[in-house]
Amino acid sequence: MPESDAARSELSMHALEDMLACVSALETVDDPWLQARGIRLRVLRLDRIHPQISGNKWFKLKDNLRAAQAAGEDTLLSFGGAWSNHLLALAEAGRLSGLRTIGVVRGEASASPSPVLQRCADAGMVLHHVSRSDYRRKHESAFISQLHDRFGRFHLIPEGGSNLDGVRGCADIVPLLGLDDRSVTVALACGTAATLAGMLLALPRSATALGISVLRGEDTLSPQVGHWLQALGQSDPCAWQIETRFHCGGYARSTPQLLDFISGFGRRTGIPLEPVYTGKLMLALYRLIEEGRWPCGSELIAVHTGGLSACEPLSSVSPQ
Ligand SMILES: Cc1ncc(COP(=O)(O)O)c(C=O)c1O
């Protein structure tokens, strides 16, 4: 990158950081159901930090953007589906920081792109559609070489921004929780669990972290969190656990109960949730409270990781 472009890009990174850092709202959930059980639940409203770079996305992207700049790259390339929060955030972060962005999109282009892809394109992202079978090759070096042949030099960010830079960046969510030495459970939804791993780098030992997996099946996330922590030298995190009972049918699937819960919760508290991540998180917390997981007087903080700007249509509603 020419020096003047690099300086401009560095400047806009600072402006972007300032803009995003100024919003850190911890909101108490005002719900008589919780009061009756003596539970104090607060929500870290990361969904409010920016309309497009919402929730955990900025934290996963920021060190990746820095790494690209440090390597003198002016182009970022990443992967996602037609409803990817991550591609939308990357497109906007690229636009604001003066970096070119390329989104490799799963599935053929359609005559009417999803509103998310339309917004990516409006932010200047180059969209490159690949077949589903090619998309599965996104970790293969031969496939990446083909992308280099086509697009030249770029800094590669994996799907969802879930690499070591993404994990490291999520440690910066922790100061926004305003924790002291009182015991508190910090809960968040997990897709790859990169956000959870990053927070475990910085959470104090007075906290307990609870990840709610949005994926169906065996817990493959806990070993991955272990790998990330080891790679980043965190050998002594606070207590943590991933719950696998609240996937509601699996990734981007739902149940009528989940949808009812989301609308009831929104009505009662004014806090919007979506069905892929944060709805499952909050439903899980309410179910666990009902099961008596925490005694009266307990404090919980749910991290609202965003996702409202690119709400994926549910692939099915399966009764459970
Ligand atoms: C809105 C939202 N919440 C939670 C997550 C889960 O994050 P992670 O993959 O780091 O577990 C994602 C995916 O990045 C997301 O888009």
The ligand as an ORCA input file, in Angstrom:
! r2SCAN-3c Opt
* xyz 0 1
  C     -24.944    -12.275     16.167
  C     -23.936    -13.301     16.521
  N     -23.868    -13.740     17.778
  C     -22.991    -14.711     18.134
  C     -22.127    -15.258     17.221
  C     -21.221    -16.352     17.659
  O     -19.881    -15.959     17.695
  P     -18.758    -17.048     17.738
  O     -18.700    -17.688     16.370
  O     -17.536    -16.279     18.043
  O     -19.127    -18.040     18.768
  C     -22.154    -14.809     15.889
  C     -21.197    -15.316     14.890
  O     -20.172    -14.684     14.732
  C     -23.091    -13.811     15.533
  O     -23.195    -13.371     14.259
*
